[in-house]
């Protein structure tokens, strides 16, 4: 599913953009587009700030009352949202500011399907590729995006699981180890070690019959019988990578 936010102070422009998105959705049902409309910046920023609204794509007008769209986009970024931003506007005067907030494109109104649809194709294709490299997890009550290569290992701690990240952070997850492994098992770098650990092979520094040392300094004692299959998976993973 892809959550799209539209923000424009003119109802007619919202209607027009939503209509084009509906045409695109009908032609591309695999993307499961969900569209939310906002007629002013305050509504949008309130939803992001207070309701944990995290659109994957924001189609944003620049010329709106009280705040320019570029100012809205800056606040959007400062609130921690890294969704794509696509500006739809009547002037190119703010193009430089648009790309300072990492906008993916800047289209001048009136925007046609011929102009919009190729941009959407590129955005959604890139998003599909990127989804393979991230997990969406609920951490501290918020939905957070975690890069797969940042996950060093997961450790079972009673009813909770502790995910240890490359930057030293720990995320406590209210999930079972089976649920976490179900999310990670499609990626060959993640392997189960005994019943208590899931380890990212990319973060193993050394390995012997007793334990393995990870690149964050963590030593994990290997349960009986774990060394040989782990050693084979480790070498197979790196041989296939070469």
N, C-alpha and C positions, 0 to 999 in steps of 0.2 A: 504493500500500500504506500502511496505517495500523498502526503498532505500538502495542499497548495493553498496559500493565503493570497487574496487579492485586496489591495488597499488603494482606494481612489475616492476623492470627495465627490465625484460626479456619478450619479446613479446610472446614467446612460452608458458611461465608459465601463462601469462594472458589468452591466448587462452584456455589452458587446464582448468584453474579454471572457466572461463566463461562457457565453454562447460559443466562442471559438474553442475554448477548452473542452466543452461538451462534445463538439465535433471531433476534436482530437482524441478524446476518451473513447468515443464510439469506434474510431478507427484503430485504436490501440488498447483493447481491453486488458491486455496482460499487465498494464501498469497500475490498475486499480486506483485511479485518481479520486481524491476526496477534496472538495473545494469549499473554503470558508471565505466569506466576504466581510470586509471592514470598510466603513465609509469615512473614517478619519483615523489619524495616527494614534490618538489617545486610546481608542478601542483596541487597536492592534497591540500596542505596547502593554496595556493592562492585561490582555490575555497572555502575552509572553511572560510578563513579570509575575502575575498573581495566579494564573491558571496553568502554568507550565506548558503553554502552547508552543509546540516545536514544529513549525512548518518545514518541510523539506525544500520547498520552493516558495519564494515571496515575489509576486508581481506587484511592483510598487510605482505609483505615480510620483513625480517630483514636485509639481506645483500644487500644494495643498494649503489650506488655511493654517495659520499658527506655526507650522513646521514644514520645512522642505523635506522631500522624501530622502534626500541624502543625509539629513540630520536624523530622521527616523531610522535609517539603515545603520547609522553609527551607534545609536542607542541599542538597536537590535543586536549588533555585534557585542557591545559592552555587556549585555545581559547574558552573553555566553552562547548565543545561537549561531551556529555555523552553517545554516541552510543557505541554499543558493538564492541570490537576489538578481532579479531581472527588472530593469527599469523600463517603464513605458511612459514617455513624456512628449511634450510638444516642442521641446527645444534641445539643442545639443550644448547649451551653455554650461551645464553642470556635469559634463562627461568625465572630466578629470576627477571631481569629487566622488563620482559614482564608482570609479575603479579603485579609489582609495579605500573603499569599504568592501573590496573584493567582489564586485558585481560580476556576474558571468556575461552579461550583455546589456546593451543600451539601445532600445528601439524607439524611433521617433513616430509619434502618432500622426495620422491614423495608421494603425498597425493592421496588416492583413494576415490571413492564414498563411499565405505564401511566404511572408517574412517570419511569422512566429513559429510555424510548425518545424522547420529545420533546426531552429534554436532549441526547441523542446526535445527533438530527436537526440541532439547531442547531449543535452542535460541528462535525460533519462538513461541514455546508454552509459554515460559516465557514472551515474548513480548506481546502476545495476552492477557495474564492475567494482565500484567502491564498497558496496554492501558485502561483497565476499571477503573484505579485509577488516570488517568491524563487527562488533557485537553491540546490540542495544540492551543495556542492563539497568535495572532499578537500583540505584545506589544512593543511600541517605535520603530516600523519599523522592528522588528525581530520576528521570530517564536519562542515562548517560551513554555516550558512544565511546567504546573502548577499542582501540586498535589491537588486532590479534597479535602483532609482533611485540606489543608492550606487555603482554601477559607472560610472566615468567613461570608461575605455577599456581595451582589451586590446592588448598589443603582443607580436609574435612575437620570441622570443629563442632562436634555434637550435631545439633539440628541445623547449624549454619555452615557455610563454606567461606573460606577466606581466599580471595583472589589477590595475589601479590604481583604488583606491576613493576616495570623496569625503572621507574623514577622513584621507587621506594614506598609508594602509596599502597595501602591495603584496603580492599573493598570487601565488606562483609555482606554476603548475599543470602537471602532467605530462599534458598533453592537446595535441592538435593544434589549430590555429586552426579547421580545419573542424569538429571536434567541439564547440568552444566556440560557434562560430556556429550550429551545429545546435541548441544549447540556447537561443540568444538570438533566432534569426531570426523566431520567432513574434511577437515584440514589435517593433512598427514603429519604436521609438526607436533600435534598434541597427542600424547599417549598416556594411558593410565599406568600408574605404578602402585601396585598393591590396591587396597581399598580406600586409601586416604589421600592419594595424590593424583593430580593430572599435571603433567610437566610439558613445557614447550621445549622440544629438542633443540631449537635454535639457541636456547639459553644454557645448554649444558657445556660447562668448561672441561670437565673430566669425569671419568667413569671407571669404577673398578667393581670387584665382586662384592664389596661391602657397602659402598655408598657412591653417590654422585655429587659433584660440586657444581653449583649453578653460578652464572656470571655475576649474580648479586651477592655472592659470598655464602649463600645458603648451602648447607650440607644435608642431604637426605639419605638416611639409612635405608638400604634396599632390603625388602622382605625376602625371605628364603625363596629361591627359585625365580626371582625377578631379574637377576643380572643377565642371563643368557638371552631371553627374548628382548629385553631392553637394548642390549648391545646390538642385536641383529636389526632392530628397528632404527637405531641410531645410525648405523652404517648404511643401511638401505636408503634412509632419508637423504643423507649427504651424497651418496653415490648417484641417486636420481637427480639431485639438484645440479650436479656437475655437468 
